[in-house]
Amino acid sequence: MSSDRGKYADLIDQETWEFIERTNDWYPPDTANYPIDRQRAIYDAMSREFFTGYPEGVRAEMIEIDCEAHSIPARHYSCESANQSAVVVYYHGGGFVVGGLESHDDVCAEICQRTGYELISVDYRLAPEHRFPAAFDDAVFSFLWAAKTFGKPVVLCGDSAGGNLSATVSHAARQKTHQPIGQVLIYPGLGGDMSKGSYVEHSHAPMLTTDDIALYSAAYSSRTSSGEDPRSYPLKDDDFSGLPPTVLIAAECDPLCSDCPDYDAKLKQAGINSHCVIETGLVHGYLRARSTVKRAGDSFDRIVDAVSHLGKGEWPY
């Protein structure tokens, strides 16, 4: 921890360090090297420690999205001050290996309450039991199900691996009848070049390292995937036309940070509305700090505003 503090002394404030230390108490920095079952147990316990409850007026119910071969568990959030203009589909983070409906339960409830939109949180299949393209297939199917079931515009949203899934669904949906009205990608992994940029500059950042990313990528990969497949690496696509308006939220002290401005540049080159924010001094996973770290809370305000605007078809950037 001392070496991290030295490198990041001028970037990370005391509030954020307290969040990092609290996280490390529950989720040690070397957890990505543990057996999968133990990783998940540790991650679930850490998520419970940071759970903040539901805002007043939010309701949630478990549902099943029926595919041809299996069912996808999901949670449907709604609130008293309902806004019927859109529905949000949320994909949770966790490196495609950990996490689920419980890990991001309060985040989804708050987005629902603050935007007024109904929200579907998707419990896509996890690796390594279900390697690529299982999570991608579940994400695409869930989006199409939501678009057909609710009959209203869909905003895609997700953090980390969930941000990746949001982007890959947007790319795939260009060939579908239904397309998202917008996407909000929160510190996503989009398949950037791991030999340069933030992957090198922040290779040993608190909360997530480049080695961790490599481990998660290896767990998710399969014989049918490659480092050039846009279904798992959207930055590798050769066509960025036809994508929805996009808001990218990156954490400055995160090896994945470079993916956001790189994706933003490709979207703008293709004539797509895109807005990229690099959150100063924040680290991967800071959504859990939104109620205790001012910088994280301010960023969450921007995330909620982005979801709200995109759901109304607005572009205020």
C-alpha positions as CSV (number, residue, x, y, z in Angstrom):
1,M,0.0,0.0,0.0
2,S,2.8,2.4,0.7
3,S,4.2,2.3,-2.9
4,D,0.7,2.9,-4.2
5,R,0.3,5.9,-2.0
6,G,3.6,7.3,-3.1
7,K,2.7,7.1,-6.8
8,Y,-0.8,8.3,-6.4
9,A,-0.2,10.8,-3.6
10,D,-1.1,13.8,-5.8
11,L,-4.1,12.1,-7.4
12,I,-6.1,10.1,-4.9
13,D,-7.6,12.0,-2.0
14,Q,-8.0,10.8,1.6
15,E,-11.7,9.9,1.2
16,T,-10.9,7.6,-1.7
17,W,-7.9,6.0,0.1
18,E,-10.3,5.2,3.0
19,F,-12.6,3.5,0.5
20,I,-9.7,1.6,-1.1
21,E,-8.5,0.4,2.4
22,R,-12.1,-0.6,3.3
23,T,-12.4,-2.5,0.1
24,N,-9.1,-4.3,0.6
25,D,-10.1,-5.4,4.0
26,W,-13.0,-7.4,2.4
27,Y,-11.5,-8.0,-1.1
28,P,-7.7,-8.4,-0.9
29,P,-5.7,-7.2,-3.9
30,D,-4.6,-10.7,-4.8
31,T,-8.2,-12.1,-4.9
32,A,-8.1,-12.6,-8.7
33,N,-5.6,-15.3,-8.1
34,Y,-7.9,-17.3,-5.8
35,P,-10.1,-20.3,-7.0
36,I,-13.3,-19.0,-8.6
37,D,-15.6,-20.1,-5.8
38,R,-13.6,-18.3,-3.2
39,Q,-13.4,-15.2,-5.4
40,R,-17.2,-15.1,-5.6
41,A,-17.7,-15.7,-1.9
42,I,-15.3,-12.8,-1.1
43,Y,-16.8,-10.5,-3.7
44,D,-20.3,-11.2,-2.4
45,A,-19.3,-10.5,1.1
46,M,-17.7,-7.3,0.1
47,S,-20.8,-6.2,-1.8
48,R,-22.9,-6.8,1.2
49,E,-20.6,-4.7,3.3
50,F,-21.1,-1.7,0.9
51,F,-24.9,-2.2,0.4
52,T,-26.8,1.0,1.1
53,G,-30.3,-0.2,0.8
54,Y,-33.1,1.0,-1.5
55,P,-34.3,4.6,-1.8
56,E,-37.9,5.2,-0.7
57,G,-40.5,4.2,-3.2
58,V,-38.4,1.6,-5.2
59,R,-39.8,-1.8,-5.8
60,A,-38.0,-4.8,-7.2
61,E,-39.1,-8.3,-8.2
62,M,-37.2,-11.3,-9.6
63,I,-38.1,-12.4,-13.1
64,E,-36.9,-15.0,-15.6
65,I,-36.0,-14.1,-19.2
66,D,-36.7,-17.3,-21.2
67,C,-34.2,-18.2,-23.9
68,E,-34.4,-21.2,-26.1
69,A,-31.9,-23.3,-24.1
70,H,-32.0,-21.7,-20.6
71,S,-33.5,-18.9,-18.5
72,I,-31.7,-15.7,-17.6
73,P,-32.4,-14.5,-14.1
74,A,-33.1,-10.8,-13.8
75,R,-34.4,-8.2,-11.4
76,H,-37.1,-5.7,-12.5
77,Y,-37.0,-2.3,-10.6
78,S,-39.8,0.3,-10.7
79,C,-40.6,3.3,-8.6
80,E,-43.6,5.4,-7.6
81,S,-42.4,8.5,-9.6
82,A,-42.4,6.5,-12.8
83,N,-41.1,8.0,-16.0
84,Q,-42.5,6.0,-19.0
85,S,-40.2,7.4,-21.7
86,A,-37.6,4.6,-21.5
87,V,-36.4,1.5,-19.8
88,V,-32.8,0.8,-18.6
89,V,-31.0,-2.5,-19.1
90,Y,-28.1,-2.8,-16.7
91,Y,-25.2,-5.2,-16.9
92,H,-23.1,-5.6,-13.7
93,G,-19.3,-5.6,-13.5
94,G,-17.1,-8.3,-12.1
95,G,-14.7,-9.3,-14.8
96,F,-17.2,-11.8,-16.3
97,V,-16.3,-14.0,-13.3
98,V,-17.9,-12.5,-10.2
99,G,-20.9,-10.4,-9.3
100,G,-24.6,-10.7,-10.0
101,L,-28.0,-9.3,-9.1
102,E,-27.0,-8.7,-5.5
103,S,-23.7,-7.1,-6.1
104,H,-25.2,-4.1,-7.9
105,D,-28.7,-4.2,-6.3
106,D,-28.5,-0.8,-4.6
107,V,-26.9,0.9,-7.6
108,C,-29.7,-0.3,-9.9
109,A,-32.3,0.8,-7.3
110,E,-30.9,4.3,-7.1
111,I,-30.7,4.7,-10.9
112,C,-34.3,3.6,-11.1
113,Q,-35.4,6.0,-8.4
114,R,-33.4,9.0,-9.6
115,T,-34.4,8.7,-13.3
116,G,-37.9,7.3,-12.8
117,Y,-37.2,4.6,-15.5
118,E,-38.0,1.0,-15.0
119,L,-34.7,-1.0,-14.9
120,I,-33.8,-4.6,-15.7
121,S,-30.6,-5.9,-14.1
122,V,-29.3,-8.9,-16.0
123,D,-27.7,-12.0,-14.3
124,Y,-25.8,-13.1,-17.4
125,R,-23.8,-16.4,-17.2
126,L,-20.3,-16.2,-15.7
127,A,-17.0,-17.5,-16.7
128,P,-15.1,-19.8,-16.6
129,E,-18.0,-22.2,-16.5
130,H,-19.6,-20.3,-19.3
131,R,-17.0,-18.8,-21.5
132,F,-17.4,-16.4,-24.4
133,P,-19.9,-15.9,-26.1
134,A,-22.2,-16.9,-23.2
135,A,-22.3,-13.5,-21.5
136,F,-22.6,-11.7,-24.8
137,D,-25.4,-13.9,-26.0
138,D,-27.3,-13.4,-22.7
139,A,-26.7,-9.7,-22.9
140,V,-28.0,-9.4,-26.5
141,F,-31.1,-11.6,-25.8
142,S,-31.9,-9.6,-22.6
143,F,-31.8,-6.3,-24.5
144,L,-34.0,-7.6,-27.3
145,W,-36.4,-9.1,-24.7
146,A,-36.7,-5.8,-22.9
147,A,-37.2,-3.8,-26.1
148,K,-40.0,-6.1,-27.1
149,T,-41.6,-6.6,-23.7
150,F,-41.7,-2.9,-22.6
151,G,-42.3,-1.4,-26.1
152,K,-40.2,1.7,-25.3
153,P,-36.7,2.9,-26.0
154,V,-33.9,1.1,-24.1
155,V,-30.9,2.8,-22.5
156,L,-28.0,0.4,-22.0
157,C,-25.8,0.8,-18.9
158,G,-23.1,-1.1,-17.2
159,D,-19.9,-0.9,-15.3
160,S,-16.6,-2.6,-16.0
161,A,-17.4,-6.0,-17.7
162,G,-21.0,-4.7,-17.8
163,G,-19.8,-1.7,-19.7
164,N,-18.1,-4.0,-22.2
165,L,-21.4,-5.9,-22.6
166,S,-23.4,-2.7,-23.2
167,A,-21.0,-1.7,-26.0
168,T,-21.0,-5.2,-27.6
169,V,-24.8,-5.3,-27.5
170,S,-24.9,-1.8,-29.2
171,H,-22.6,-3.1,-32.0
172,A,-24.6,-6.2,-32.5
173,A,-27.9,-4.5,-32.4
174,R,-27.2,-2.6,-35.6
175,Q,-28.3,-5.8,-37.4
176,K,-31.4,-6.1,-35.3
177,T,-34.9,-4.7,-35.5
178,H,-34.5,-3.1,-32.1
179,Q,-31.7,-0.7,-31.3
180,P,-30.8,1.1,-28.0
181,I,-31.5,4.8,-27.8
182,G,-28.2,5.4,-25.9
183,Q,-25.5,3.8,-23.8
184,V,-23.7,4.8,-20.6
185,L,-20.4,2.9,-20.1
186,I,-18.9,3.1,-16.6
187,Y,-15.1,2.4,-16.5
188,P,-15.6,-0.3,-19.2
189,G,-13.1,-2.7,-20.6
190,L,-13.3,-2.3,-24.4
191,G,-10.3,-4.3,-25.6
192,G,-7.7,-1.6,-25.7
193,D,-4.0,-2.1,-26.4
194,M,-2.5,-3.5,-23.2
195,S,1.0,-2.5,-24.2
196,K,0.5,1.3,-23.9
197,G,-1.5,4.1,-22.3
198,S,-3.2,3.5,-19.0
199,Y,-2.5,-0.2,-19.1
200,V,1.1,0.7,-18.6
201,E,0.8,4.0,-16.6
202,H,-1.7,2.5,-14.1
203,S,-0.6,-1.2,-14.4
204,H,-0.5,-1.5,-10.6
205,A,-3.3,0.9,-9.7
206,P,-5.3,0.3,-6.5
207,M,-8.4,-1.8,-7.0
208,L,-7.5,-3.3,-10.4
209,T,-4.2,-4.1,-12.1
210,T,-3.3,-5.0,-15.6
211,D,-2.5,-8.5,-14.4
212,D,-6.0,-8.8,-13.0
213,I,-7.4,-7.8,-16.4
214,A,-5.3,-10.5,-18.1
215,L,-6.6,-13.1,-15.7
216,Y,-10.2,-12.1,-16.2
217,S,-9.8,-12.0,-20.0
218,A,-8.3,-15.5,-19.9
219,A,-11.2,-16.8,-17.9
220,Y,-13.7,-15.3,-20.3
221,S,-12.0,-16.3,-23.5
222,S,-12.7,-19.5,-25.4
223,R,-11.5,-21.3,-28.5
224,T,-14.2,-19.4,-30.5
225,S,-12.9,-16.0,-29.4
226,S,-9.9,-13.9,-30.5
227,G,-8.3,-10.6,-29.5
228,E,-9.9,-9.1,-32.7
229,D,-13.5,-10.2,-32.1
230,P,-15.7,-7.1,-31.6
231,R,-18.3,-9.3,-29.8
232,S,-15.8,-9.3,-26.9
233,Y,-13.5,-6.4,-27.9
234,P,-15.6,-3.5,-29.3
235,L,-12.6,-1.3,-29.9
236,K,-11.5,-3.9,-32.5
237,D,-14.6,-3.3,-34.7
238,D,-13.8,-1.9,-38.1
239,D,-17.2,0.0,-38.3
240,F,-18.4,2.4,-35.7
241,S,-21.3,3.9,-37.7
242,G,-24.9,3.4,-36.6
243,L,-24.1,3.2,-32.9
244,P,-26.2,5.0,-30.3
245,P,-25.3,8.2,-28.5
246,T,-22.7,7.3,-25.9
247,V,-21.5,8.6,-22.6
248,L,-18.2,7.2,-21.3
249,I,-17.2,7.5,-17.7
250,A,-13.6,6.5,-16.9
251,A,-11.7,6.4,-13.6
252,E,-8.3,8.2,-13.9
253,C,-6.4,5.8,-11.8
254,D,-7.5,2.7,-13.6
255,P,-5.6,0.6,-16.2
256,L,-8.8,0.6,-18.3
257,C,-8.9,4.4,-18.4
258,S,-7.5,4.7,-22.0
259,D,-10.3,2.6,-23.5
260,C,-12.8,5.4,-23.0
261,P,-11.1,8.2,-24.9
262,D,-10.0,5.7,-27.6
263,Y,-13.6,4.5,-28.1
264,D,-14.9,8.1,-27.9
265,A,-12.5,9.1,-30.7
266,K,-13.7,6.3,-32.9
267,L,-17.3,7.1,-32.4
268,K,-16.8,10.8,-33.2
269,Q,-14.8,9.9,-36.3
270,A,-17.9,7.9,-37.4
271,G,-20.2,10.9,-36.7
272,I,-21.7,9.5,-33.5
273,N,-22.6,11.7,-30.5
274,S,-20.1,10.7,-27.8
275,H,-19.1,12.3,-24.6
276,C,-16.2,11.1,-22.4
277,V,-15.4,12.1,-18.8
278,I,-12.2,11.0,-17.0
279,E,-13.0,11.2,-13.3
280,T,-10.0,12.8,-11.5
281,G,-8.4,10.7,-8.8
282,L,-11.0,7.9,-8.9
283,V,-10.3,4.2,-9.1
284,H,-12.0,1.2,-10.6
285,G,-15.1,0.1,-8.7
286,Y,-15.8,3.5,-7.3
287,L,-19.6,3.1,-7.7
288,R,-19.5,1.5,-4.2
289,A,-18.1,4.8,-2.9
290,R,-20.8,7.0,-4.2
291,S,-22.2,7.7,-0.7
292,T,-18.9,8.2,1.1
293,V,-16.5,9.8,-1.4
294,K,-17.5,13.2,-2.8
295,R,-15.8,12.6,-6.1
296,A,-17.6,9.3,-6.6
297,G,-20.9,10.9,-5.6
298,D,-20.4,13.7,-8.1
299,S,-19.6,11.1,-10.8
300,F,-22.7,9.1,-10.0
301,D,-24.7,12.3,-10.4
302,R,-23.2,12.6,-13.9
303,I,-24.0,8.9,-14.6
304,V,-27.7,9.4,-13.5
305,D,-28.0,12.6,-15.6
306,A,-26.6,10.8,-18.7
307,V,-29.1,7.9,-18.3
308,S,-31.9,10.4,-17.8
309,H,-31.1,12.5,-20.8
310,L,-30.5,9.6,-23.2
311,G,-33.8,8.0,-22.2
312,K,-35.6,11.2,-23.3
313,G,-33.6,11.3,-26.6
314,E,-31.7,14.4,-25.4
315,W,-28.1,15.2,-26.1
316,P,-26.9,18.1,-23.7
317,Y,-23.2,17.7,-24.2
